[in-house]
């Protein structure tokens, strides 16, 4: 199947405030978000994090050939960004102190 929507704990909070207990009489298809932003495994971590922050998305579906292969949380994205930055810093320090470097 193709991804048709997403229903998160944030949706539960917003809709329960609006609908009260009637929320639990609805089907998921009635209350899920159908306008979904998705990304692919090839997309860059910086782009992923930027979109998640800009659109206030806490869980990003990852699709490959229109098939859901995973969901990345904002926490996962931040952790990946930190790891990427630390690796870049390590590589820069190694270059700076190498024979070809400038220190």
Buried (B, 14 or more C-beta within 10 A) or exposed (E): EEEEBBBBEEBEEEBEEEEEEEBEEEEEEEBBEEEBEBBEEEBEBEEBBEBBEEEEBEBBBBBEEEEBEEEBEBEBBBEBBEEBEEEEEEEEEEEEEEEEEEE
